[in-house]
């Protein structure tokens, strides 16, 4: 009739019938995005880094800056 393939509509229908949990798991798996916002990840290293920078300046705090970056990478962020 309209020239639309039937296979595409049946695929769409079957995807729409998936439970919400399964839909979100399927959509997030390939991306492997972090579970938290970057501002909320690694609060311990963030606080140490920030306090050090305020008190001593950025150049004296490379150790804490790198520790925070390492923590963020472990959480899945690309920094």
ZAMARLUM-544219 format. One record per residue: x, y, z of N, C-alpha, C in turn. Coordinates in nm, 3 decimals, padded with zeros to 5 digits. Layout:
<recs>
<rec n_px="X" n_py="Y" n_pz="Z" ca_px="X" ca_py="Y" ca_pz="Z" c_px="X" c_py="Y" c_pz="Z"/>
...
</recs>
This chain:
<recs>
<rec n_px="00.081" n_py="-00.118" n_pz="00.000" ca_px="00.000" ca_py="00.000" ca_pz="00.000" c_px="00.085" c_py="00.125" c_pz="00.000"/>
<rec n_px="00.144" n_py="00.163" n_pz="00.113" ca_px="00.222" ca_py="00.284" ca_pz="00.123" c_px="00.368" c_py="00.260" c_pz="00.092"/>
<rec n_px="00.407" n_py="00.136" n_pz="00.069" ca_px="00.546" ca_py="00.105" ca_pz="00.040" c_px="00.634" c_py="00.100" c_pz="00.165"/>
<rec n_px="00.575" n_py="00.102" n_pz="00.285" ca_px="00.653" ca_py="00.095" ca_pz="00.408" c_px="00.679" c_py="-00.051" c_pz="00.443"/>
<rec n_px="00.803" n_py="-00.085" n_pz="00.474" ca_px="00.832" ca_py="-00.223" ca_pz="00.509" c_px="00.769" c_py="-00.259" c_pz="00.645"/>
<rec n_px="00.711" n_py="-00.377" n_pz="00.649" ca_px="00.643" ca_py="-00.423" ca_pz="00.770" c_px="00.743" c_py="-00.451" c_pz="00.882"/>
<rec n_px="00.864" n_py="-00.495" n_pz="00.850" ca_px="00.964" ca_py="-00.527" ca_pz="00.951" c_px="00.994" c_py="-00.409" c_pz="01.042"/>
<rec n_px="01.004" n_py="-00.288" n_pz="00.987" ca_px="01.035" ca_py="-00.170" ca_pz="01.068" c_px="00.926" c_py="-00.141" c_pz="01.170"/>
<rec n_px="00.800" n_py="-00.155" n_pz="01.131" ca_px="00.693" ca_py="-00.126" ca_pz="01.226" c_px="00.690" c_py="-00.231" c_pz="01.337"/>
<rec n_px="00.714" n_py="-00.357" n_pz="01.306" ca_px="00.712" ca_py="-00.459" ca_pz="01.410" c_px="00.828" c_py="-00.439" c_pz="01.507"/>
<rec n_px="00.943" n_py="-00.392" n_pz="01.458" ca_px="01.056" ca_py="-00.362" ca_pz="01.545" c_px="01.021" c_py="-00.249" c_pz="01.639"/>
<rec n_px="00.958" n_py="-00.146" n_pz="01.587" ca_px="00.918" ca_py="-00.031" ca_pz="01.668" c_px="00.819" c_py="-00.073" c_pz="01.774"/>
<rec n_px="00.725" n_py="-00.156" n_pz="01.738" ca_px="00.624" ca_py="-00.202" ca_pz="01.833" c_px="00.689" c_py="-00.284" c_pz="01.943"/>
<rec n_px="00.780" n_py="-00.374" n_pz="01.906" ca_px="00.843" ca_py="-00.457" ca_pz="02.008" c_px="00.931" c_py="-00.375" c_pz="02.101"/>
<rec n_px="00.997" n_py="-00.270" n_pz="02.053" ca_px="01.078" ca_py="-00.185" ca_pz="02.139" c_px="00.991" c_py="-00.105" c_pz="02.234"/>
<rec n_px="00.875" n_py="-00.061" n_pz="02.188" ca_px="00.789" ca_py="00.019" ca_pz="02.274" c_px="00.727" c_py="-00.066" c_pz="02.384"/>
<rec n_px="00.726" n_py="-00.198" n_pz="02.370" ca_px="00.668" ca_py="-00.284" ca_pz="02.472" c_px="00.769" c_py="-00.325" c_pz="02.578"/>
<rec n_px="00.895" n_py="-00.288" n_pz="02.563" ca_px="00.995" ca_py="-00.321" ca_pz="02.663" c_px="00.967" c_py="-00.248" c_pz="02.793"/>
<rec n_px="00.998" n_py="-00.310" n_pz="02.906" ca_px="00.984" ca_py="-00.238" ca_pz="03.033" c_px="01.078" c_py="-00.118" c_pz="03.037"/>
<rec n_px="01.043" n_py="-00.017" n_pz="03.116" ca_px="01.122" ca_py="00.106" ca_pz="03.123" c_px="01.266" c_py="00.077" c_pz="03.164"/>
<rec n_px="01.286" n_py="-00.016" n_pz="03.258" ca_px="01.420" ca_py="-00.050" ca_pz="03.304" c_px="01.506" c_py="-00.101" c_pz="03.190"/>
<rec n_px="01.448" n_py="-00.187" n_pz="03.108" ca_px="01.522" ca_py="-00.247" ca_pz="02.999" c_px="01.553" c_py="-00.145" c_pz="02.891"/>
<rec n_px="01.463" n_py="-00.051" n_pz="02.865" ca_px="01.486" ca_py="00.053" ca_pz="02.766" c_px="01.605" c_py="00.139" c_pz="02.806"/>
<rec n_px="01.607" n_py="00.184" n_pz="02.930" ca_px="01.714" ca_py="00.273" ca_pz="02.973" c_px="01.847" c_py="00.199" c_pz="02.977"/>
<rec n_px="01.846" n_py="00.073" n_pz="03.018" ca_px="01.970" ca_py="-00.004" ca_pz="03.023" c_px="02.025" c_py="-00.024" c_pz="02.882"/>
<rec n_px="01.936" n_py="-00.048" n_pz="02.786" ca_px="01.981" ca_py="-00.069" ca_pz="02.650" c_px="02.037" c_py="00.059" c_pz="02.591"/>
<rec n_px="01.977" n_py="00.172" n_pz="02.622" ca_px="02.022" ca_py="00.297" ca_pz="02.562" c_px="02.150" c_py="00.349" c_pz="02.626"/>
<rec n_px="02.178" n_py="00.316" n_pz="02.753" ca_px="02.297" ca_py="00.369" ca_pz="02.818" c_px="02.418" c_py="00.277" c_pz="02.805"/>
<rec n_px="02.399" n_py="00.153" n_pz="02.776" ca_px="02.512" ca_py="00.061" ca_pz="02.768" c_px="02.616" c_py="00.099" c_pz="02.663"/>
<rec n_px="02.579" n_py="00.125" n_pz="02.537" ca_px="02.682" ca_py="00.155" ca_pz="02.439" c_px="02.756" c_py="00.286" c_pz="02.468"/>
<rec n_px="02.689" n_py="00.383" n_pz="02.525" ca_px="02.751" ca_py="00.512" ca_pz="02.552" c_px="02.846" c_py="00.506" c_pz="02.670"/>
<rec n_px="02.816" n_py="00.424" n_pz="02.771" ca_px="02.890" ca_py="00.413" ca_pz="02.896" c_px="02.918" c_py="00.550" c_pz="02.957"/>
<rec n_px="02.813" n_py="00.629" n_pz="02.969" ca_px="02.824" ca_py="00.763" ca_pz="03.027" c_px="02.836" c_py="00.752" c_pz="03.178"/>
<rec n_px="02.899" n_py="00.851" n_pz="03.240" ca_px="02.908" ca_py="00.852" ca_pz="03.386" c_px="02.769" c_py="00.858" c_pz="03.449"/>
<rec n_px="02.758" n_py="00.801" n_pz="03.569" ca_px="02.630" ca_py="00.797" ca_pz="03.638" c_px="02.599" c_py="00.925" c_pz="03.712"/>
<rec n_px="02.702" n_py="01.005" n_pz="03.742" ca_px="02.684" ca_py="01.128" ca_pz="03.818" c_px="02.720" c_py="01.247" c_pz="03.731"/>
<rec n_px="02.680" n_py="01.365" n_pz="03.777" ca_px="02.726" ca_py="01.487" ca_pz="03.713" c_px="02.869" c_py="01.511" c_pz="03.761"/>
<rec n_px="02.949" n_py="01.575" n_pz="03.679" ca_px="03.089" ca_py="01.596" ca_pz="03.712" c_px="03.105" c_py="01.679" c_pz="03.840"/>
<rec n_px="03.011" n_py="01.768" n_pz="03.865" ca_px="03.020" ca_py="01.851" ca_pz="03.986" c_px="02.996" c_py="01.771" c_pz="04.114"/>
<rec n_px="02.931" n_py="01.655" n_pz="04.102" ca_px="02.898" ca_py="01.575" ca_pz="04.220" c_px="02.990" c_py="01.455" c_pz="04.238"/>
<rec n_px="03.074" n_py="01.430" n_pz="04.140" ca_px="03.165" ca_py="01.315" ca_pz="04.148" c_px="03.290" c_py="01.352" c_pz="04.228"/>
<rec n_px="03.343" n_py="01.259" n_pz="04.302" ca_px="03.470" ca_py="01.273" ca_pz="04.374" c_px="03.474" c_py="01.394" c_pz="04.468"/>
<rec n_px="03.380" n_py="01.405" n_pz="04.560" ca_px="03.379" ca_py="01.523" ca_pz="04.648" c_px="03.502" c_py="01.532" c_pz="04.739"/>
<rec n_px="03.558" n_py="01.418" n_pz="04.778" ca_px="03.675" ca_py="01.422" ca_pz="04.867" c_px="03.795" c_py="01.486" c_pz="04.799"/>
<rec n_px="03.829" n_py="01.439" n_pz="04.681" ca_px="03.945" ca_py="01.494" ca_pz="04.611" c_px="03.917" c_py="01.637" c_pz="04.564"/>
<rec n_px="03.792" n_py="01.666" n_pz="04.532" ca_px="03.757" ca_py="01.801" ca_pz="04.490" c_px="03.780" c_py="01.900" c_pz="04.604"/>
<rec n_px="03.737" n_py="01.864" n_pz="04.725" ca_px="03.755" ca_py="01.953" ca_pz="04.840" c_px="03.903" c_py="01.974" c_pz="04.872"/>
<rec n_px="03.981" n_py="01.865" n_pz="04.871" ca_px="04.124" ca_py="01.877" ca_pz="04.897" c_px="04.192" c_py="01.965" c_pz="04.793"/>
<rec n_px="04.156" n_py="01.944" n_pz="04.667" ca_px="04.213" ca_py="02.024" ca_pz="04.558" c_px="04.178" c_py="02.171" c_pz="04.575"/>
<rec n_px="04.052" n_py="02.200" n_pz="04.600" ca_px="04.007" ca_py="02.338" ca_pz="04.613" c_px="04.071" c_py="02.410" c_pz="04.731"/>
<rec n_px="04.076" n_py="02.342" n_pz="04.846" ca_px="04.139" ca_py="02.403" ca_pz="04.965" c_px="04.286" c_py="02.432" c_pz="04.940"/>
<rec n_px="04.355" n_py="02.340" n_pz="04.877" ca_px="04.496" ca_py="02.359" ca_pz="04.848" c_px="04.518" c_py="02.478" c_pz="04.756"/>
<rec n_px="04.437" n_py="02.488" n_pz="04.652" ca_px="04.451" ca_py="02.598" ca_pz="04.556" c_px="04.426" c_py="02.732" c_pz="04.623"/>
<rec n_px="04.325" n_py="02.739" n_pz="04.709" ca_px="04.294" ca_py="02.864" ca_pz="04.778" c_px="04.408" c_py="02.905" c_pz="04.870"/>
<rec n_px="04.463" n_py="02.808" n_pz="04.943" ca_px="04.568" ca_py="02.839" ca_pz="05.042" c_px="04.707" c_py="02.857" c_pz="04.981"/>
<rec n_px="04.740" n_py="02.777" n_pz="04.878" ca_px="04.878" ca_py="02.773" ca_pz="04.830" c_px="04.897" c_py="02.811" c_pz="04.683"/>
<rec n_px="04.788" n_py="02.822" n_pz="04.609" ca_px="04.799" ca_py="02.851" ca_pz="04.466" c_px="04.803" c_py="02.724" c_pz="04.383"/>
<rec n_px="04.762" n_py="02.736" n_pz="04.259" ca_px="04.747" ca_py="02.620" ca_pz="04.171" c_px="04.879" c_py="02.546" c_pz="04.147"/>
<rec n_px="04.988" n_py="02.618" n_pz="04.130" ca_px="05.116" ca_py="02.554" ca_pz="04.098" c_px="05.166" c_py="02.464" c_pz="04.210"/>
<rec n_px="05.126" n_py="02.490" n_pz="04.334" ca_px="05.171" ca_py="02.409" ca_pz="04.447" c_px="05.081" c_py="02.288" c_pz="04.472"/>
<rec n_px="04.976" n_py="02.273" n_pz="04.395" ca_px="04.875" ca_py="02.170" ca_pz="04.422" c_px="04.860" c_py="02.068" c_pz="04.311"/>
<rec n_px="04.961" n_py="02.051" n_pz="04.230" ca_px="04.953" ca_py="01.956" ca_pz="04.118" c_px="04.916" c_py="01.816" c_pz="04.165"/>
<rec n_px="04.965" n_py="01.777" n_pz="04.281" ca_px="04.937" ca_py="01.643" ca_pz="04.335" c_px="04.786" c_py="01.624" c_pz="04.354"/>
<rec n_px="04.719" n_py="01.723" n_pz="04.412" ca_px="04.576" ca_py="01.713" ca_pz="04.439" c_px="04.493" c_py="01.729" c_pz="04.312"/>
<rec n_px="04.541" n_py="01.813" n_pz="04.222" ca_px="04.471" ca_py="01.831" ca_pz="04.094" c_px="04.472" c_py="01.700" c_pz="04.016"/>
<rec n_px="04.588" n_py="01.637" n_pz="04.010" ca_px="04.599" ca_py="01.510" ca_pz="03.937" c_px="04.520" c_py="01.399" c_pz="04.007"/>
<rec n_px="04.518" n_py="01.399" n_pz="04.139" ca_px="04.439" ca_py="01.299" ca_pz="04.212" c_px="04.290" c_py="01.314" c_pz="04.180"/>
<rec n_px="04.244" n_py="01.437" n_pz="04.169" ca_px="04.103" ca_py="01.461" ca_pz="04.135" c_px="04.074" c_py="01.418" c_pz="03.991"/>
<rec n_px="04.163" n_py="01.447" n_pz="03.901" ca_px="04.146" ca_py="01.403" ca_pz="03.761" c_px="04.140" c_py="01.252" c_pz="03.752"/>
<rec n_px="04.227" n_py="01.185" n_pz="03.826" ca_px="04.231" ca_py="01.039" ca_pz="03.825" c_px="04.099" c_py="00.982" c_pz="03.877"/>
<rec n_px="04.046" n_py="01.042" n_pz="03.983" ca_px="03.918" ca_py="00.999" ca_pz="04.037" c_px="03.806" c_py="01.019" c_pz="03.936"/>
<rec n_px="03.805" n_py="01.134" n_pz="03.869" ca_px="03.702" ca_py="01.163" ca_pz="03.769" c_px="03.709" c_py="01.063" c_pz="03.653"/>
<rec n_px="03.829" n_py="01.030" n_pz="03.611" ca_px="03.845" ca_py="00.931" ca_pz="03.502" c_px="03.791" c_py="00.796" c_pz="03.546"/>
<rec n_px="03.815" n_py="00.760" n_pz="03.672" ca_px="03.764" ca_py="00.632" ca_pz="03.725" c_px="03.611" c_py="00.630" c_pz="03.728"/>
<rec n_px="03.551" n_py="00.747" n_pz="03.740" ca_px="03.405" ca_py="00.759" ca_pz="03.739" c_px="03.348" c_py="00.760" c_pz="03.597"/>
<rec n_px="03.436" n_py="00.765" n_pz="03.496" ca_px="03.391" ca_py="00.761" ca_pz="03.357" c_px="03.396" c_py="00.892" c_pz="03.283"/>
<rec n_px="03.451" n_py="00.996" n_pz="03.346" ca_px="03.462" ca_py="01.126" ca_pz="03.279" c_px="03.589" c_py="01.131" c_pz="03.196"/>
<rec n_px="03.583" n_py="01.204" n_pz="03.087" ca_px="03.701" ca_py="01.220" ca_pz="03.000" c_px="03.761" c_py="01.356" c_pz="03.028"/>
<rec n_px="03.856" n_py="01.360" n_pz="03.123" ca_px="03.922" ca_py="01.485" ca_pz="03.159" c_px="04.072" c_py="01.472" c_pz="03.142"/>
</recs>
